[in-house]
Amino acid sequence: MPLSRDLVGLILDFQRNEITEHHVYLRLARLQRGENRELLEEIGRDELEHYEFWRRYTGVDVKPSRLKVLLYLLMARLLGITFALKLMERGEEGAQESYSRVLEVMPEARPVLEDEERHERELVRLIREERLEYIGSMVLGLNDALVELTGAVAGLSMTLRNTRLVAVAGAITGMAASLSMAASEYLSQRSEGAANPGKAALYTGAAYVLTVLALVAPFFLLSSYEAALALALLDALLVILVFTFFVSVVREAPFWTRFAEAAAVSFGVAALSFAMGLAFRGLVGP
């Protein structure tokens, strides 16, 4: 049966996605070893087979999107291979309507589309990545730092009204708290018989320290405590946004509810601390 121009356009889009993802998987496989490498190479071969299937109908060779290949490789290096692959999966979920239109005319394509939805997702879930094993530790360090430090810098800003003093006090408080959190996580993991409590403590402490640096940096850079506090709160919001999105992708969880909850807790504590700073300043005087 002759294919309509619209249908040919959809199939060409499928081809471009398949060959792009083929290159993404093979490039990512070069960065891995052992079982992860074998899994990525297997998915890459599947993508090439799907590309060849669609090419039989269009008779056209399509080039991959080099921008997408580079983007996914960059995300894999910065945020991990699992994040990049699951984000790529999310993009495929938006193609369900297009798949349905193609199946109405080409029922023989069903095995290819089912393989796209099932087999590759199963293989992606088999990939092992160290940072995901300690995502709970990272969440613990980051959330604790956000709640404590947003409150601390808000309260100190209103009490001291001096960016240098707030920066030094916030940095000392934050670094001491990061060591405390890392030690607590180590003892907690050790008591539960975890395989590597030291790494869990390291991830907890690292997440805490990075958050501390983001929140106190404005007070080292600006002379106005109001502007520094506003920028610190913006930094906190960006940290919550990025990390919540990361967790929602790798755990396939809802984003907006988690983001709203984390933002409400952190900024609620900041507001209470700011009010306490006002009260203490009223008690001790200017």
C-alpha positions as CSV (number, residue, x, y, z in Angstrom):
1,M,0.0,0.0,0.0
2,P,1.4,3.5,-0.9
3,L,2.2,5.5,2.2
4,S,0.9,9.1,2.6
5,R,3.3,12.0,2.8
6,D,2.4,12.5,6.4
7,L,3.1,8.9,7.3
8,V,6.4,8.9,5.4
9,G,7.3,12.0,7.4
10,L,6.6,10.2,10.7
11,I,8.6,7.2,9.6
12,L,11.5,9.4,8.7
13,D,11.3,10.9,12.2
14,F,11.4,7.3,13.6
15,Q,14.5,6.6,11.5
16,R,16.3,9.7,12.6
17,N,15.5,8.9,16.3
18,E,16.7,5.2,15.9
19,I,20.0,6.1,14.2
20,T,20.6,8.9,16.7
21,E,20.0,6.6,19.6
22,H,22.2,3.9,17.9
23,H,25.1,6.4,18.0
24,V,24.3,7.5,21.5
25,Y,24.3,3.9,22.9
26,L,27.5,3.0,21.1
27,R,29.3,6.2,22.2
28,L,28.2,5.6,25.8
29,A,29.3,1.9,25.6
30,R,32.9,3.1,24.9
31,L,32.8,4.9,28.3
32,Q,31.8,1.7,30.2
33,R,33.3,-1.7,31.0
34,G,32.0,-5.2,31.6
35,E,28.3,-5.9,31.7
36,N,27.3,-2.2,31.2
37,R,29.2,-2.0,28.0
38,E,27.7,-5.3,26.7
39,L,24.2,-4.1,27.5
40,L,24.7,-0.7,25.8
41,E,26.1,-2.4,22.7
42,E,23.1,-4.7,22.6
43,I,20.7,-1.8,22.7
44,G,22.7,0.0,20.1
45,R,22.4,-3.0,17.7
46,D,18.6,-3.1,18.3
47,E,18.3,0.5,17.4
48,L,20.2,-0.1,14.1
49,E,17.9,-3.0,13.3
50,H,14.9,-0.8,13.9
51,Y,16.4,1.9,11.7
52,E,16.9,-0.7,8.9
53,F,13.3,-1.8,9.3
54,W,11.9,1.7,8.7
55,R,14.4,2.3,5.9
56,R,12.8,-0.5,3.9
57,Y,9.6,1.6,3.7
58,T,11.1,5.0,2.9
59,G,14.1,3.9,0.9
60,V,16.0,6.9,2.3
61,D,19.1,7.0,4.5
62,V,18.9,9.5,7.4
63,K,21.7,11.1,9.3
64,P,21.7,11.1,13.1
65,S,21.2,14.4,15.0
66,R,24.7,15.2,16.1
67,L,23.4,17.8,18.6
68,K,21.3,15.2,20.4
69,V,24.2,12.8,20.5
70,L,26.5,15.4,22.0
71,L,23.8,16.5,24.4
72,Y,23.2,13.0,25.8
73,L,26.9,12.3,26.0
74,L,27.4,15.6,28.0
75,M,24.5,14.7,30.4
76,A,25.9,11.2,30.9
77,R,29.3,12.6,31.9
78,L,27.8,15.3,34.2
79,L,24.8,13.5,35.7
80,G,25.4,9.8,35.0
81,I,24.6,7.4,32.2
82,T,21.3,6.2,33.8
83,F,20.0,9.8,33.9
84,A,20.9,10.3,30.2
85,L,19.2,7.1,29.1
86,K,16.1,7.5,31.1
87,L,15.7,11.1,29.9
88,M,16.0,9.7,26.4
89,E,13.2,7.2,27.3
90,R,11.0,10.1,28.3
91,G,11.4,11.6,24.9
92,E,10.2,8.3,23.4
93,E,7.1,8.3,25.5
94,G,5.9,11.4,23.7
95,A,5.8,9.5,20.4
96,Q,3.0,7.1,21.4
97,E,0.4,9.0,19.3
98,S,2.7,8.8,16.3
99,Y,3.2,5.1,16.9
100,S,-0.6,4.5,17.0
101,R,-1.1,6.3,13.6
102,V,1.6,4.2,12.0
103,L,0.1,0.9,13.4
104,E,-3.3,1.7,11.9
105,V,-1.7,1.4,8.4
106,M,1.3,-0.8,9.1
107,P,0.4,-3.5,11.7
108,E,3.6,-5.4,10.8
109,A,5.5,-2.7,12.6
110,R,4.0,-3.7,16.0
111,P,6.9,-6.0,17.0
112,V,9.4,-3.2,16.4
113,L,7.4,-0.7,18.5
114,E,6.8,-3.2,21.3
115,D,10.5,-3.9,21.4
116,E,11.2,-0.2,21.6
117,E,8.9,0.1,24.6
118,R,9.7,-3.1,26.5
119,H,13.1,-4.7,25.6
120,E,15.2,-1.6,25.7
121,R,13.7,-0.4,29.0
122,E,14.4,-3.7,30.6
123,L,18.0,-3.5,29.4
124,V,18.4,0.0,30.7
125,R,17.2,-1.1,34.2
126,L,20.0,-3.7,34.3
127,I,22.7,-1.0,34.0
128,R,24.6,-0.6,37.2
129,E,25.9,2.9,38.3
130,E,27.6,3.6,41.6
131,R,26.2,7.0,42.2
132,L,22.6,5.6,42.1
133,E,23.4,3.1,44.8
134,Y,24.1,6.1,47.1
135,I,21.3,8.4,45.9
136,G,19.7,8.1,49.3
137,S,22.9,9.4,50.9
138,M,23.0,12.3,48.5
139,V,19.4,13.2,49.2
140,L,20.0,13.1,52.9
141,G,23.0,15.4,52.6
142,L,21.4,17.8,50.2
143,N,18.1,18.1,52.0
144,D,19.7,18.6,55.4
145,A,22.0,21.3,54.0
146,L,19.2,23.1,52.3
147,V,17.0,23.1,55.4
148,E,19.8,24.1,57.8
149,L,21.7,26.5,55.7
150,T,18.8,28.4,54.2
151,G,17.5,28.9,57.7
152,A,21.0,29.8,59.0
153,V,21.9,32.4,56.4
154,A,18.4,34.0,56.6
155,G,18.7,34.3,60.4
156,L,22.3,35.5,60.3
157,S,21.6,38.0,57.6
158,M,18.9,39.7,59.6
159,T,20.8,39.5,62.9
160,L,24.3,40.5,61.7
161,R,23.5,42.5,58.5
162,N,27.1,42.1,57.4
163,T,27.8,39.9,54.4
164,R,31.4,39.0,55.4
165,L,30.3,37.9,58.9
166,V,27.4,36.0,57.5
167,A,29.7,34.3,54.9
168,V,32.2,33.2,57.5
169,A,29.7,32.1,60.0
170,G,27.6,30.3,57.4
171,A,30.7,28.5,55.9
172,I,32.0,27.4,59.3
173,T,28.5,26.2,60.4
174,G,28.0,24.4,57.1
175,M,31.4,22.7,57.0
176,A,31.1,21.5,60.6
177,A,27.6,20.3,59.9
178,S,28.8,18.4,56.7
179,L,31.3,16.5,58.8
180,S,28.7,15.7,61.4
181,M,26.3,14.5,58.7
182,A,28.9,12.4,57.0
183,A,29.9,10.8,60.4
184,S,26.3,10.1,61.2
185,E,25.7,8.5,57.9
186,Y,28.8,6.3,58.3
187,L,27.7,5.1,61.7
188,S,24.1,4.6,60.4
189,Q,25.2,2.6,57.4
190,R,27.7,0.5,59.5
191,S,25.1,-0.4,62.0
192,E,22.8,-1.6,59.2
193,G,25.5,-3.8,57.8
194,A,25.9,-1.8,54.6
195,A,28.6,-3.0,52.2
196,N,30.5,0.3,52.0
197,P,29.5,2.8,54.7
198,G,32.6,5.0,53.9
199,K,31.3,5.7,50.4
200,A,27.8,6.5,51.7
201,A,29.3,9.0,54.1
202,L,31.4,10.5,51.3
203,Y,28.4,11.1,49.1
204,T,26.4,12.5,52.0
205,G,29.2,14.9,52.9
206,A,29.9,15.9,49.3
207,A,26.3,16.8,48.7
208,Y,26.2,18.8,51.9
209,V,29.4,20.7,51.1
210,L,28.4,21.6,47.5
211,T,25.1,23.0,48.8
212,V,26.9,25.0,51.5
213,L,29.2,26.5,48.9
214,A,26.2,27.5,46.7
215,L,24.4,29.2,49.6
216,V,27.3,31.1,51.1
217,A,29.0,32.2,47.9
218,P,26.7,35.3,47.4
219,F,27.8,36.6,50.8
220,F,31.4,36.5,49.7
221,L,30.7,38.2,46.4
222,L,28.2,41.0,47.4
223,S,28.3,43.8,49.9
224,S,24.5,44.1,50.4
225,Y,23.1,41.5,52.7
226,E,19.6,41.9,51.2
227,A,20.9,41.1,47.7
228,A,23.2,38.3,49.0
229,L,20.3,36.7,50.8
230,A,18.0,37.0,47.7
231,L,20.7,35.4,45.6
232,A,21.3,32.6,48.2
233,L,17.6,31.8,48.2
234,L,17.6,31.7,44.4
235,D,20.6,29.3,44.5
236,A,18.7,27.1,46.9
237,L,15.7,27.0,44.6
238,L,18.0,26.1,41.6
239,V,19.7,23.3,43.7
240,I,16.2,22.0,44.6
241,L,15.1,22.2,41.0
242,V,18.1,20.4,39.5
243,F,18.4,17.7,42.1
244,T,14.6,17.0,42.2
245,F,14.6,16.7,38.4
246,F,17.6,14.3,38.6
247,V,15.9,12.1,41.1
248,S,12.5,12.2,39.3
249,V,14.2,11.0,36.1
250,V,16.3,8.2,37.5
251,R,13.6,6.9,39.8
252,E,10.8,7.6,37.4
253,A,8.9,9.6,40.0
254,P,6.6,12.7,39.7
255,F,8.6,15.9,39.6
256,W,6.3,18.8,40.5
257,T,5.0,17.3,43.8
258,R,8.6,16.5,45.0
259,F,9.9,19.9,43.9
260,A,7.0,21.8,45.6
261,E,7.4,19.8,48.9
262,A,11.2,20.4,49.0
263,A,10.9,24.1,48.2
264,A,8.1,24.6,50.8
265,V,10.2,23.0,53.6
266,S,13.4,24.9,52.8
267,F,11.8,28.3,52.3
268,G,9.5,27.8,55.3
269,V,12.5,27.2,57.5
270,A,14.2,30.2,56.0
271,A,11.1,32.4,56.7
272,L,11.0,31.2,60.3
273,S,14.7,31.8,60.8
274,F,14.4,35.3,59.3
275,A,11.7,36.1,61.8
276,M,13.8,34.8,64.6
277,G,16.7,36.9,63.4
278,L,14.4,40.0,63.5
279,A,13.4,39.1,67.1
280,F,16.9,38.5,68.3
281,R,18.1,41.8,66.7
282,G,15.2,43.5,68.5
283,L,16.4,42.0,71.8
284,V,20.1,42.8,71.5
285,G,19.7,46.1,69.7
286,P,21.4,47.4,66.5
